[in-house]
Amino acid sequence: MKRIAQFEKVTKSRFLEDFAKNFPDYKEEEIVHIYENLKLPQRATSGSAGYDFYAPVTINLAPGQICTIPTGIRVKIDEGWVLKLYPRSGLGFKYRLQLNNTVGIIDSDYYASDNEGHIFAKLTNDTKENKSLRIEVGQGFMQGIFVEYGITVDDEVIETRNGGFGSTTK
């Protein structure tokens, strides 16, 4: 196996700001406690391709409900690799849990963006069976898989990223 990446927490101040925007009912001391207990993504078994991302808080999603989760995680990735994010297979199968962007793409230069490369997940409970979904704090809800990629022989891009979401097309 090639070792091409390293997960880290974003800074506490970055997490406090991003979490408070998405979960305004939490007090600062509660958010600090959540930050301190964040678990870095990891594989469940030696044969697993995906690194599980864990819920920082308990999430309840009624049918059709949407939630944006700041994971508190960023990743340093070698050039030529990308991290692809998907819902955990079981949650997708049982509840039709969806990432709103279908597949999250974390580029190697996202790490140095103005939001510290903070990885977010926007989830929808897209059930067709009227099932509510509860993701417990610390439960894996999303998985990331590292994939090597190539570029065209005539590619001469020299632009660098200067922001977070959507900044590569500005």
DSSP file with accessible surface (Angstrom, degrees, kcal/mol):
  #  RESIDUE AA STRUCTURE BP1 BP2  ACC     N-H-->O    O-->H-N    N-H-->O    O-->H-N    TCO  KAPPA ALPHA  PHI   PSI    X-CA   Y-CA   Z-CA
    1    1 A M              0   0  210      0, 0.0     2,-0.4     0, 0.0     0, 0.0   0.000 360.0 360.0 360.0 140.2    0.0    0.0    0.0
    2    2 A K        -     0   0  134      2,-0.0     2,-0.8     1,-0.0     0, 0.0  -0.712 360.0-143.9 -85.0 135.7    1.1    3.5   -0.8
    3    3 A R        +     0   0  229     -2,-0.4     3,-0.0     1,-0.1    -1,-0.0  -0.880  40.6 147.9-102.1 106.3    1.0    5.9    2.2
    4    4 A I        +     0   0   16     -2,-0.8    74,-2.8    74,-0.1     2,-0.3   0.326  48.5  42.6-126.4   3.6    0.0    9.2    0.7
    5    5 A A  E     -A   77   0A  37     72,-0.2     2,-0.3   141,-0.0    72,-0.2  -0.968  49.2-154.9-152.1 164.4   -2.0   11.1    3.2
    6    6 A Q  E     -A   76   0A 117     70,-2.0    70,-2.6    -2,-0.3     2,-0.2  -0.950  16.7-143.1-145.9 121.9   -2.4   12.2    6.8
    7    7 A F  E     +A   75   0A  15     -2,-0.3     2,-0.3    68,-0.2    68,-0.2  -0.609  26.9 169.1 -81.1 146.0   -5.7   13.2    8.6
    8    8 A E  E     -A   74   0A  50     66,-2.5    66,-2.7    -2,-0.2     2,-0.2  -0.961  35.9-104.0-145.4 163.0   -5.6   16.0   11.2
    9    9 A K  E     -A   73   0A  64     -2,-0.3    64,-0.3    64,-0.2     3,-0.1  -0.610  36.7-118.9 -80.8 150.0   -8.1   18.1   13.1
   10   10 A V        -     0   0    1     62,-2.2    -1,-0.1    -2,-0.2   106,-0.1  -0.330  52.1 -73.5 -71.8 171.3   -8.6   21.7   11.9
   11   11 A T     >  -     0   0   58      1,-0.1     4,-2.4    -2,-0.1     5,-0.2  -0.282  41.2-114.9 -66.1 157.3   -7.7   24.3   14.5
   12   12 A K  H  > S+     0   0   87      1,-0.2     4,-2.9     2,-0.2     5,-0.2   0.912 116.4  52.5 -60.1 -41.7  -10.0   24.7   17.5
   13   13 A S  H  > S+     0   0   83      1,-0.2     4,-2.1     2,-0.2    -1,-0.2   0.905 109.0  49.7 -63.9 -40.0  -11.0   28.3   16.4
   14   14 A R  H  > S+     0   0   37      2,-0.2     4,-2.6     1,-0.2     5,-0.3   0.936 113.3  46.4 -62.4 -46.0  -11.9   27.1   12.9
   15   15 A F  H  X S+     0   0    0     -4,-2.4     4,-3.2     1,-0.2     5,-0.4   0.931 110.2  53.1 -64.1 -44.0  -14.0   24.3   14.3
   16   16 A L  H  X S+     0   0   33     -4,-2.9     4,-2.1    -5,-0.2    -1,-0.2   0.933 113.1  44.1 -56.3 -47.0  -15.8   26.6   16.8
   17   17 A E  H  X S+     0   0   93     -4,-2.1     4,-1.5    -5,-0.2    -2,-0.2   0.950 118.1  42.2 -64.2 -48.9  -16.7   29.0   14.0
   18   18 A D  H  X S+     0   0    8     -4,-2.6     4,-1.2     1,-0.2    -2,-0.2   0.888 115.5  48.6 -69.5 -39.2  -17.9   26.4   11.5
   19   19 A F  H  X S+     0   0    0     -4,-3.2     4,-2.6    -5,-0.3     3,-0.5   0.932 109.2  52.8 -67.2 -43.9  -19.7   24.3   14.0
   20   20 A A  H  < S+     0   0   42     -4,-2.1    -1,-0.2    -5,-0.4    -2,-0.2   0.851 105.7  55.3 -61.3 -34.2  -21.6   27.3   15.6
   21   21 A K  H  < S+     0   0  139     -4,-1.5    -1,-0.2     1,-0.2    -2,-0.2   0.851 118.1  33.8 -65.0 -35.3  -22.8   28.3   12.1
   22   22 A N  H  < S+     0   0   58     -4,-1.2    -2,-0.2    -3,-0.5    46,-0.2   0.680 130.2  32.1 -96.9 -20.6  -24.3   24.9   11.5
   23   23 A F    ><  +     0   0   32     -4,-2.6     3,-1.7    -5,-0.1    -1,-0.2  -0.613  66.9 168.5-134.3  72.0  -25.5   24.1   15.1
   24   24 A P  T 3   +     0   0   98      0, 0.0    -1,-0.1     0, 0.0    -4,-0.1   0.642  67.4  70.5 -67.8 -11.7  -26.3   27.5   16.6
   25   25 A D  T 3  S+     0   0  153      2,-0.1     2,-0.3     0, 0.0    -5,-0.1   0.579  79.8  94.5 -81.8  -7.9  -28.0   25.9   19.7
   26   26 A Y  S <  S-     0   0   79     -3,-1.7     2,-0.2    -7,-0.1    -3,-0.1  -0.656  73.3-129.4 -87.0 141.3  -24.7   24.7   21.1
   27   27 A K    >>  -     0   0  126     -2,-0.3     4,-2.1     1,-0.1     3,-0.5  -0.487  26.3-109.3 -81.9 157.9  -22.8   26.7   23.7
   28   28 A E  H 3> S+     0   0  131      1,-0.3     4,-2.5     2,-0.2     5,-0.2   0.890 118.7  52.7 -56.6 -43.3  -19.1   27.4   23.1
   29   29 A E  H 3> S+     0   0  129      1,-0.2     4,-1.9     2,-0.2    -1,-0.3   0.863 108.7  51.4 -64.8 -31.2  -18.0   25.1   26.0
   30   30 A E  H <> S+     0   0   83     -3,-0.5     4,-2.3     2,-0.2    -1,-0.2   0.911 109.9  49.3 -68.1 -40.4  -20.0   22.3   24.5
   31   31 A I  H  X S+     0   0    4     -4,-2.1     4,-2.8     2,-0.2    -2,-0.2   0.896 108.5  53.0 -67.4 -38.5  -18.4   22.9   21.1
   32   32 A V  H  X S+     0   0   28     -4,-2.5     4,-2.6     2,-0.2    -1,-0.2   0.931 109.5  49.4 -60.7 -44.1  -14.9   22.8   22.7
   33   33 A H  H  X S+     0   0  114     -4,-1.9     4,-1.2     2,-0.2    -2,-0.2   0.915 110.6  50.1 -61.4 -42.4  -15.8   19.5   24.3
   34   34 A I  H >< S+     0   0   17     -4,-2.3     3,-0.6     1,-0.2     4,-0.3   0.937 111.0  49.8 -60.1 -46.7  -17.0   18.1   20.9
   35   35 A Y  H >< S+     0   0   33     -4,-2.8     3,-1.6     1,-0.2    -2,-0.2   0.923 107.7  52.8 -58.1 -47.2  -13.7   19.3   19.3
   36   36 A E  H 3< S+     0   0  108     -4,-2.6    -1,-0.2     1,-0.3    -2,-0.2   0.770 111.5  47.4 -62.3 -25.0  -11.6   17.7   22.0
   37   37 A N  T << S+     0   0  106     -4,-1.2    -1,-0.3    -3,-0.6    -2,-0.2   0.331  79.3 130.7-101.0   7.0  -13.4   14.3   21.4
   38   38 A L    <   -     0   0   19     -3,-1.6     2,-0.5    -4,-0.3   -29,-0.1  -0.359  48.2-145.0 -60.5 140.1  -13.2   14.3   17.6
   39   39 A K        -     0   0  102     15,-0.2    15,-0.5    16,-0.0     3,-0.1  -0.921  13.9-122.8-110.5 130.0  -11.9   11.0   16.3
   40   40 A L        -     0   0   68     -2,-0.5    12,-0.1     1,-0.1   -31,-0.0  -0.401  40.6 -92.2 -67.2 147.1   -9.7   11.0   13.2
   41   41 A P        +     0   0    9      0, 0.0     2,-0.3     0, 0.0    12,-0.2  -0.268  54.9 170.5 -57.9 145.1  -10.9    8.9   10.3
   42   42 A Q  B     -B   52   0B  91     10,-1.1    10,-2.7    -3,-0.1     2,-0.3  -0.979  35.5-102.3-152.7 161.2   -9.7    5.3   10.2
   43   43 A R        -     0   0   90     -2,-0.3     8,-0.1     8,-0.3     3,-0.1  -0.619  20.8-143.5 -83.2 148.0  -10.2    2.0    8.5
   44   44 A A  S    S+     0   0   73      6,-0.4     2,-0.3    -2,-0.3    -1,-0.1   0.839  81.0  12.0 -80.8 -33.6  -12.2   -0.7   10.3
   45   45 A T  S >  S-     0   0   86      1,-0.0     3,-1.6     0, 0.0    -1,-0.1  -0.924  80.1-105.6-139.9 165.4  -10.2   -3.6    9.0
   46   46 A S  T 3  S+     0   0  110     -2,-0.3    -1,-0.0     1,-0.3    -2,-0.0   0.740 121.3  50.8 -65.8 -21.2   -6.9   -4.2    7.2
   47   47 A G  T 3  S+     0   0   70      2,-0.0    -1,-0.3    -4,-0.0     2,-0.2   0.443  84.8 113.2 -94.4   0.1   -8.9   -5.0    4.0
   48   48 A S    <   -     0   0   34     -3,-1.6    -5,-0.1     1,-0.2     0, 0.0  -0.535  46.2-168.2 -74.9 135.7  -11.1   -1.9    4.1
   49   49 A A        +     0   0   69     -2,-0.2    97,-0.4    96,-0.0     2,-0.3   0.791  67.2  75.2 -85.7 -33.2  -10.6    0.7    1.4
   50   50 A G        -     0   0    5     95,-0.1     2,-0.6    93,-0.1    -6,-0.4  -0.592  69.7-142.5 -92.0 141.2  -12.6    3.4    3.1
   51   51 A Y  E     - C   0 144B  68     93,-2.9    93,-2.2    -2,-0.3     2,-0.3  -0.889  28.4-129.6 -94.6 120.1  -11.7    5.6    6.0
   52   52 A D  E     -BC  42 143B  15    -10,-2.7   -10,-1.1    -2,-0.6     2,-0.4  -0.545  12.7-150.4 -75.7 133.5  -14.7    6.1    8.3
   53   53 A F  E     - C   0 142B   2     89,-3.3    88,-2.4    -2,-0.3    89,-1.2  -0.869  18.6-139.5 -99.1 137.8  -15.6    9.6    9.3
   54   54 A Y  E     - C   0 140B  32    -15,-0.5    86,-0.2    -2,-0.4   -15,-0.2  -0.793  16.7-107.9-108.6 141.7  -17.3    9.8   12.7
   55   55 A A        -     0   0    3     84,-2.5    83,-3.2    81,-0.4    84,-0.1  -0.413  18.5-153.7 -65.3 127.7  -20.3   11.9   13.7
   56   56 A P  S    S+     0   0   10      0, 0.0     2,-0.3     0, 0.0    -1,-0.2   0.750  81.0   9.7 -74.4 -22.9  -19.2   14.7   16.0
   57   57 A V  S    S-     0   0    7     79,-0.1     2,-0.3    78,-0.1    81,-0.1  -0.928  98.4 -79.1-143.6 166.9  -22.7   14.9   17.6
   58   58 A T        -     0   0   41     -2,-0.3     2,-0.5    79,-0.1    78,-0.2  -0.568  47.2-158.7 -71.9 131.5  -25.8   12.8   17.4
   59   59 A I  E     -F  135   0C   5     76,-2.9    76,-3.1    -2,-0.3     2,-0.5  -0.963   8.7-165.7-117.4 127.1  -27.7   13.6   14.2
   60   60 A N  E     -F  134   0C  89     -2,-0.5     2,-0.5    74,-0.2    74,-0.2  -0.970   8.1-175.1-112.2 123.6  -31.4   12.9   13.7
   61   61 A L  E     -F  133   0C   3     72,-3.4    72,-3.0    -2,-0.5     3,-0.1  -0.951   8.8-158.5-123.6 112.6  -32.7   13.0   10.2
   62   62 A A    >   -     0   0   41     -2,-0.5     3,-2.6    70,-0.2    63,-0.4  -0.374  52.7 -63.9 -74.2 163.8  -36.4   12.7    9.4
   63   63 A P  T 3  S+     0   0   47      0, 0.0    -1,-0.2     0, 0.0    63,-0.2  -0.265 127.1   8.0 -52.0 128.1  -37.4   11.6    5.9
   64   64 A G  T 3  S+     0   0   51     61,-3.2    62,-0.1     1,-0.3     2,-0.1   0.330  97.0 138.0  82.4  -6.8  -36.3   14.3    3.5
   65   65 A Q    <   -     0   0   93     -3,-2.6    60,-2.1    60,-0.2     2,-0.3  -0.421  39.5-150.7 -77.0 149.4  -34.4   16.3    6.1
   66   66 A I  E     -G  124   0D  87     58,-0.2     2,-0.3    -2,-0.1    58,-0.2  -0.909  13.2-178.1-120.7 144.4  -30.9   17.8    5.4
   67   67 A C  E     -G  123   0D  22     56,-2.3    56,-3.1    -2,-0.3     2,-0.5  -0.994  18.0-146.5-144.5 134.9  -28.0   18.4    7.7
   68   68 A T  E     -G  122   0D  39     -2,-0.3    54,-0.3    54,-0.2    -2,-0.0  -0.909  19.0-163.8-102.1 125.4  -24.6   20.0    7.2
   69   69 A I  E     -G  121   0D   0     52,-3.6    52,-2.1    -2,-0.5     2,-0.7  -0.932  13.7-152.5-114.9 114.2  -21.9   18.4    9.4
   70   70 A P  E     -G  120   0D   0      0, 0.0    50,-0.2     0, 0.0    48,-0.0  -0.766  12.8-163.0 -77.9 117.0  -18.5   20.1   10.0
   71   71 A T        -     0   0    3     48,-2.1    49,-0.1    -2,-0.7   -17,-0.1   0.706  23.7-131.9 -77.9 -21.2  -16.3   17.1   10.6
   72   72 A G  S    S+     0   0    0     47,-0.4   -62,-2.2     1,-0.3     2,-0.3   0.543  70.1 117.4  79.7   7.5  -13.4   19.0   12.2
   73   73 A I  E     +A    9   0A   4     46,-0.5    46,-2.9   -64,-0.3     2,-0.3  -0.827  37.6 173.9-114.9 144.9  -11.1   17.0    9.9
   74   74 A R  E     -A    8   0A  48    -66,-2.7   -66,-2.5    -2,-0.3     2,-0.4  -0.897  17.8-143.7-134.9 168.8   -8.7   18.0    7.2
   75   75 A V  E     -A    7   0A   2     42,-0.3     2,-0.6    -2,-0.3   -68,-0.2  -0.996   8.8-144.8-143.2 133.5   -6.3   15.9    5.2
   76   76 A K  E     -A    6   0A 104    -70,-2.6   -70,-2.0    -2,-0.4     2,-0.4  -0.881  31.1-174.7 -93.3 119.3   -2.8   16.5    3.8
   77   77 A I  E     -A    5   0A  11     -2,-0.6   -72,-0.2    31,-0.4     3,-0.1  -0.958  26.6-113.4-122.2 136.8   -2.7   14.5    0.5
   78   78 A D    >   -     0   0   89    -74,-2.8     3,-1.2    -2,-0.4    30,-0.1  -0.317  47.3 -92.1 -60.7 146.4    0.3   13.9   -1.8
   79   79 A E  T 3  S+     0   0  174      1,-0.2    -1,-0.1    29,-0.1     3,-0.1  -0.309 113.8  40.3 -58.7 142.9   -0.1   15.5   -5.2
   80   80 A G  T 3  S+     0   0   19      1,-0.3    69,-2.4    -3,-0.1     2,-0.3   0.457 101.5  91.6  93.5   2.5   -1.6   13.2   -7.8
   81   81 A W  E <   -D  148   0B  39     -3,-1.2    27,-0.5    67,-0.2    -1,-0.3  -0.915  52.0-167.7-128.1 155.8   -4.2   11.8   -5.3
   82   82 A V  E     -DE 147 107B  10     65,-2.2    65,-2.9    -2,-0.3     2,-0.6  -0.969  19.7-131.4-138.3 150.4   -7.7   12.7   -4.3
   83   83 A L  E     -DE 146 106B   0     23,-2.3    23,-2.8    -2,-0.3     2,-0.5  -0.937  21.6-159.7-103.2 122.0  -10.0   11.7   -1.4
   84   84 A K  E     -DE 145 105B  67     61,-2.9    61,-2.7    -2,-0.6     2,-0.4  -0.890   7.0-151.2-103.1 133.0  -13.5   10.7   -2.6
   85   85 A L  E     +DE 144 104B   4     19,-2.6    19,-1.9    -2,-0.5    59,-0.2  -0.878  20.6 165.3-110.6 135.7  -16.2   10.8    0.1
   86   86 A Y  E     -D  143   0B  76     57,-2.7    57,-3.4    -2,-0.4    17,-0.1  -0.951  42.3 -93.6-138.5 158.2  -19.3    8.6    0.1
   87   87 A P  E     -D  142   0B  25      0, 0.0    55,-0.3     0, 0.0     2,-0.1  -0.360  58.6 -87.2 -65.0 153.8  -22.0    7.7    2.7
   88   88 A R     >  -     0   0   83     53,-1.9     4,-2.1     1,-0.1     3,-0.3  -0.425  42.0-120.9 -58.7 138.6  -21.3    4.5    4.6
   89   89 A S  H  > S+     0   0   88      1,-0.2     4,-2.6     2,-0.2     5,-0.2   0.884 108.3  51.1 -54.8 -46.2  -22.6    1.7    2.6
   90   90 A G  H  > S+     0   0   35      1,-0.2     4,-2.8     2,-0.2     5,-0.3   0.885 110.2  49.1 -63.1 -38.5  -25.1    0.4    5.3
   91   91 A L  H  > S+     0   0   15     -3,-0.3     4,-2.1     2,-0.2     6,-1.4   0.885 112.6  48.1 -69.4 -37.2  -26.6    3.8    5.8
   92   92 A G  H  X S+     0   0   22     -4,-2.1     4,-1.6     4,-0.3    -2,-0.2   0.919 115.4  45.2 -65.9 -41.5  -27.1    4.3    2.1
   93   93 A F  H  < S+     0   0  189     -4,-2.6    -2,-0.2    -5,-0.2    -3,-0.2   0.928 121.5  35.7 -69.3 -45.5  -28.6    0.8    1.7
   94   94 A K  H  < S+     0   0  121     -4,-2.8    -2,-0.2    -5,-0.2    -1,-0.2   0.828 138.0  14.0 -79.4 -34.9  -31.0    1.0    4.8
   95   95 A Y  H  < S-     0   0   63     -4,-2.1    31,-0.2    -5,-0.3    32,-0.2   0.386  92.9-117.7-123.9  -0.8  -31.9    4.7    4.6
   96   96 A R     <  -     0   0  104     -4,-1.6    30,-1.1    -5,-0.3    -4,-0.3   0.864  44.6-173.1  56.9  36.5  -30.9    6.0    1.2
   97   97 A L  E     -H  125   0D   0     -6,-1.4     2,-0.4    28,-0.2    28,-0.2  -0.450   6.3-168.1 -61.3 130.2  -28.5    8.4    3.0
   98   98 A Q  E     -H  124   0D  74     26,-2.4    26,-2.2    -2,-0.2     2,-0.5  -0.939  27.9-132.3-125.5 144.0  -27.1   10.7    0.4
   99   99 A L  E >   -H  123   0D   6      3,-0.4     3,-2.3    -2,-0.4    24,-0.2  -0.833  29.5-131.8 -84.3 133.2  -24.3   13.2    0.2
  100  100 A N  T 3  S+     0   0   66     22,-2.9    -1,-0.1    -2,-0.5    23,-0.1   0.760 108.0  48.3 -64.1 -23.8  -25.9   16.2   -1.4
  101  101 A N  T 3  S-     0   0   98     21,-0.3     2,-2.6     1,-0.1    -1,-0.3   0.221 106.2-132.3 -97.5  16.1  -23.0   16.6   -3.9
  102  102 A T  S <  S+     0   0  103     -3,-2.3     2,-0.4     2,-0.0    -3,-0.4  -0.368  87.1  21.9  69.9 -64.5  -23.2   12.8   -4.6
  103  103 A V  S    S-     0   0   44     -2,-2.6     2,-0.3   -17,-0.1   -17,-0.2  -0.990  81.7-137.7-130.8 123.2  -19.5   12.2   -4.2
  104  104 A G  E     -E   85   0B   3    -19,-1.9   -19,-2.6    -2,-0.4     2,-0.5  -0.631  15.9-155.9 -79.1 137.2  -17.3   14.6   -2.2
  105  105 A I  E     -E   84   0B  82     -2,-0.3     2,-0.7   -21,-0.2   -21,-0.2  -0.967   8.4-170.8-118.4 118.8  -14.0   15.4   -3.8
  106  106 A I  E     -E   83   0B  13    -23,-2.8   -23,-2.3    -2,-0.5     2,-0.1  -0.928  14.2-156.0-111.0 107.4  -11.1   16.6   -1.6
  107  107 A D  E >   -E   82   0B  49     -2,-0.7     3,-1.4   -25,-0.2     4,-0.5  -0.423  27.2-112.2 -77.9 159.7   -8.2   17.8   -3.8
  108  108 A S  G >  S+     0   0   28    -27,-0.5     3,-0.7     1,-0.3   -31,-0.4   0.838 116.9  52.8 -63.2 -31.0   -4.6   17.8   -2.5
  109  109 A D  G >  S+     0   0   64      1,-0.2     3,-0.8     2,-0.1    -1,-0.3   0.544  86.2  82.9 -85.4  -2.6   -4.5   21.6   -2.5
  110  110 A Y  G X  S+     0   0    9     -3,-1.4     3,-2.0     1,-0.2    -1,-0.2   0.836  77.1  72.2 -66.2 -29.0   -7.7   21.9   -0.4
  111  111 A Y  G <  S+     0   0   43     -3,-0.7    -1,-0.2    -4,-0.5    -2,-0.1   0.849 100.1  44.0 -53.8 -37.3   -5.6   21.4    2.7
  112  112 A A  G <  S+     0   0   86     -3,-0.8    -1,-0.3    -4,-0.2    -2,-0.2   0.255  88.3 124.5 -95.9  12.4   -4.1   24.9    2.3
  113  113 A S  S X  S-     0   0    7     -3,-2.0     3,-2.1     1,-0.1    51,-0.1  -0.161  80.1 -97.9 -71.4 170.4   -7.4   26.7    1.5
  114  114 A D  T 3  S+     0   0  112      1,-0.3    -1,-0.1     2,-0.1    49,-0.1   0.633 124.8  54.1 -67.8 -12.1   -8.7   29.7    3.6
  115  115 A N  T >  S-     0   0   16     -5,-0.2     3,-1.4     3,-0.0    -1,-0.3   0.125 119.6-108.6-103.9  20.6  -10.9   27.4    5.6
  116  116 A E  T <   -     0   0   43     -3,-2.1    -2,-0.1     1,-0.3     3,-0.1   0.632  63.6 -72.0  65.7  13.9   -8.0   25.1    6.6
  117  117 A G  T 3  S-     0   0    1      1,-0.2   -42,-0.3   -43,-0.1    -1,-0.3   0.769  74.3-176.8  74.9  23.9   -9.3   22.4    4.3
  118  118 A H    <   -     0   0    0     -3,-1.4     2,-0.5   -44,-0.1   -44,-0.2  -0.371  19.6-136.7 -60.9 122.1  -12.2   21.7    6.8
  119  119 A I        -     0   0    1    -46,-2.9   -48,-2.1    -2,-0.2   -46,-0.5  -0.720  24.4-174.3 -87.5 125.1  -14.2   18.8    5.4
  120  120 A F  E     -G   70   0D  36     -2,-0.5     2,-0.4   -50,-0.2   -52,-0.0  -0.818  12.9-152.8-112.0 157.6  -17.9   19.1    5.6
  121  121 A A  E     -G   69   0D   3    -52,-2.1   -52,-3.6    -2,-0.3     2,-0.7  -0.996   0.7-162.0-130.8 124.7  -20.7   16.6    4.8
  122  122 A K  E     -G   68   0D 103     -2,-0.4   -22,-2.9   -54,-0.3     2,-0.3  -0.946  22.8-169.2-106.1 114.3  -24.1   17.7    3.7
  123  123 A L  E     -GH  67  99D   0    -56,-3.1   -56,-2.3    -2,-0.7     2,-0.4  -0.800  16.0-166.5-110.4 147.7  -26.4   14.8    4.2
  124  124 A T  E     -GH  66  98D  21    -26,-2.2   -26,-2.4    -2,-0.3     2,-1.2  -0.999  21.6-138.6-129.1 132.3  -30.0   14.0    3.1
  125  125 A N  E     + H   0  97D   0    -60,-2.1   -61,-3.2    -2,-0.4   -28,-0.2  -0.788  28.9 177.4 -83.7  98.4  -32.2   11.2    4.4
  126  126 A D        +     0   0   47     -2,-1.2    -1,-0.1   -30,-1.1   -30,-0.1  -0.066  15.5 160.1 -97.4  31.2  -33.7   10.3    1.0
  127  127 A T        -     0   0   16      4,-0.3     3,-0.1   -32,-0.2   -31,-0.1  -0.191  32.3-168.2 -56.8 143.7  -35.7    7.4    2.3
  128  128 A K  S    S+     0   0  148      1,-0.1    -1,-0.1   -65,-0.0   -32,-0.1   0.240  86.9  62.7-107.8   5.4  -38.6    6.2    0.2
  129  129 A E  S    S-     0   0  130      2,-0.1    -1,-0.1   -34,-0.1    -2,-0.1   0.122 112.1-111.0-117.3  15.6  -39.8    4.1    3.1
  130  130 A N        +     0   0  135      1,-0.2     2,-0.5    -3,-0.1    -2,-0.0   0.833  62.5 158.4  58.7  37.3  -40.6    6.9    5.6
  131  131 A K        -     0   0   79    -36,-0.1     2,-0.3   -69,-0.1    -4,-0.3  -0.803  34.9-142.7 -95.9 130.2  -37.6    5.8    7.9
  132  132 A S        -     0   0   81     -2,-0.5     2,-0.4   -70,-0.1   -70,-0.2  -0.649  17.6-143.3 -83.7 148.5  -36.1    8.3   10.3
  133  133 A L  E     -F   61   0C   4    -72,-3.0   -72,-3.4    -2,-0.3     2,-0.5  -0.942  14.0-170.0-119.1 132.7  -32.3    8.0   10.7
  134  134 A R  E     -F   60   0C 125     -2,-0.4     2,-0.6   -74,-0.2   -74,-0.2  -0.988   1.9-168.8-122.6 121.9  -30.3    8.5   13.9
  135  135 A I  E     -F   59   0C   0    -76,-3.1   -76,-2.9    -2,-0.5     2,-0.1  -0.954  20.4-140.7-108.9 114.6  -26.6    8.7   13.7
  136  136 A E    >   -     0   0   84     -2,-0.6     3,-2.5   -78,-0.2   -81,-0.4  -0.414  31.3 -87.3 -74.5 151.2  -25.1    8.5   17.2
  137  137 A V  T 3  S+     0   0   86      1,-0.3    -1,-0.1   -81,-0.1   -79,-0.1  -0.301 118.7  20.2 -53.4 132.9  -22.1   10.6   18.2
  138  138 A G  T 3  S+     0   0   43    -83,-3.2     2,-0.3     1,-0.3    -1,-0.3   0.347  94.1 129.7  84.7  -5.4  -18.9    8.7   17.3
  139  139 A Q    <   -     0   0   67     -3,-2.5   -84,-2.5   -84,-0.1    -1,-0.3  -0.600  65.9-111.7 -82.8 139.8  -20.7    6.5   14.7
  140  140 A G  E     +C   54   0B   5     -2,-0.3   -86,-0.2   -86,-0.2    -4,-0.1  -0.529  46.0 159.7 -67.6 130.7  -19.3    6.2   11.2
  141  141 A F  E     +     0   0B   0    -88,-2.4   -53,-1.9     1,-0.4     2,-0.3   0.521  60.4  30.7-126.5 -17.8  -21.5    8.0    8.7
  142  142 A M  E     -CD  53  87B   1    -89,-1.2   -89,-3.3   -55,-0.3     2,-0.4  -0.969  63.8-150.7-143.2 152.1  -19.3    8.7    5.7
  143  143 A Q  E     -CD  52  86B  34    -57,-3.4   -57,-2.7    -2,-0.3     2,-0.4  -0.977   4.5-152.3-130.1 145.1  -16.3    7.0    4.2
  144  144 A G  E     -CD  51  85B   0    -93,-2.2   -93,-2.9    -2,-0.4     2,-0.4  -0.949   6.8-167.0-117.4 136.5  -13.3    8.4    2.3
  145  145 A I  E     - D   0  84B  47    -61,-2.7   -61,-2.9    -2,-0.4     2,-0.4  -0.987  17.7-134.8-124.3 127.9  -11.3    6.5   -0.3
  146  146 A F  E     - D   0  83B  36     -2,-0.4     2,-0.4   -97,-0.4   -63,-0.2  -0.675  26.5-175.3 -83.0 132.9   -8.0    7.8   -1.7
  147  147 A V  E     - D   0  82B  49    -65,-2.9   -65,-2.2    -2,-0.4     2,-0.2  -0.995  21.2-133.0-133.0 133.3   -7.7    7.5   -5.5
  148  148 A E  E     - D   0  81B 105     -2,-0.4     2,-0.3   -67,-0.2   -67,-0.2  -0.568  30.1-172.7 -79.0 146.4   -4.7    8.2   -7.7
  149  149 A Y        -     0   0  101    -69,-2.4     2,-0.2    -2,-0.2    -2,-0.0  -0.929  12.4-145.8-137.7 164.2   -5.5   10.3  -10.8
  150  150 A G        -     0   0   67     -2,-0.3     2,-0.3   -69,-0.0   -70,-0.0  -0.709   9.1-139.3-121.2 173.9   -3.7   11.5  -13.9
  151  151 A I        -     0   0  119     -2,-0.2     2,-0.0     4,-0.0     0, 0.0  -0.886  32.9 -87.6-129.8 164.6   -3.8   14.6  -16.1
  152  152 A T    >   -     0   0   86     -2,-0.3     3,-1.5     1,-0.1    -1,-0.0  -0.317  34.9-116.9 -72.1 156.4   -3.7   15.2  -19.9
  153  153 A V  T 3  S+     0   0  157      1,-0.3    -1,-0.1     3,-0.0    -2,-0.0   0.770 114.9  48.4 -65.9 -23.8   -0.4   15.5  -21.7
  154  154 A D  T 3  S+     0   0  120      2,-0.0     2,-0.4     0, 0.0    -1,-0.3   0.284  79.2 129.1-101.4  13.3   -1.2   19.1  -22.7
  155  155 A D    <   +     0   0   64     -3,-1.5    -4,-0.0     1,-0.1     0, 0.0  -0.529  22.3 165.9 -72.1 123.5   -2.3   20.3  -19.3
  156  156 A E        +     0   0  168     -2,-0.4    -1,-0.1     0, 0.0     2,-0.1  -0.011  14.8 154.0-127.4  28.9   -0.5   23.5  -18.3
  157  157 A V        +     0   0  106      1,-0.2    -2,-0.0     2,-0.0     0, 0.0  -0.385  10.5 165.6 -63.8 131.6   -2.6   24.7  -15.4
  158  158 A I        +     0   0  147     -2,-0.1    -1,-0.2     2,-0.1     0, 0.0   0.371  34.0 120.6-124.2  -2.8   -0.6   26.9  -13.0
  159  159 A E        -     0   0  161      9,-0.1     2,-0.3     1,-0.0     9,-0.0  -0.277  49.0-148.6 -62.7 150.0   -3.5   28.4  -10.9
  160  160 A T        -     0   0  117    -51,-0.0     2,-0.1     2,-0.0    -2,-0.1  -0.901  20.8-102.3-121.0 153.8   -3.5   27.8   -7.2
  161  161 A R        +     0   0   38     -2,-0.3     7,-0.1     1,-0.1     3,-0.1  -0.433  33.9 173.0 -72.0 141.8   -6.4   27.4   -4.8
  162  162 A N        +     0   0  126      5,-0.1     2,-0.3    -2,-0.1    -1,-0.1   0.205  61.5  23.6-131.9  13.8   -7.3   30.5   -2.7
  163  163 A G  S    S-     0   0    6      1,-0.2     3,-0.1   -50,-0.1   -51,-0.1  -0.911  72.9-101.8-159.9-173.0  -10.5   29.4   -1.0
  164  164 A G  S >  S+     0   0   10     -2,-0.3     3,-2.0     1,-0.2     4,-0.3   0.485  82.2  19.7 -92.8-124.9  -12.7   26.5    0.1
  165  165 A F  T 3  S-     0   0  132      1,-0.3    -1,-0.2     2,-0.1     0, 0.0  -0.150 131.9  -0.8 -54.7 129.5  -15.9   25.2   -1.6
  166  166 A G  T >  S+     0   0   47     -3,-0.1     3,-1.1     1,-0.1    -1,-0.3   0.482  92.1 123.0  74.3   5.0  -16.2   26.1   -5.3
  167  167 A S  G X   +     0   0    8     -3,-2.0     3,-1.0     1,-0.2    -5,-0.1   0.709  57.9  70.3 -76.4 -16.2  -13.0   28.1   -5.4
  168  168 A T  G 3  S+     0   0   87     -4,-0.3    -1,-0.2     1,-0.2    -3,-0.1   0.638  99.7  48.1 -78.4  -9.6  -11.4   26.1   -8.2
  169  169 A T  G <         0   0  125     -3,-1.1    -1,-0.2     0, 0.0    -2,-0.2   0.285 360.0 360.0-109.4  10.2  -13.8   27.5  -10.8
  170  170 A K    <         0   0  201     -3,-1.0    -3,-0.0    -4,-0.1    -4,-0.0  -0.603 360.0 360.0 -91.8 360.0  -13.5   31.2   -9.9
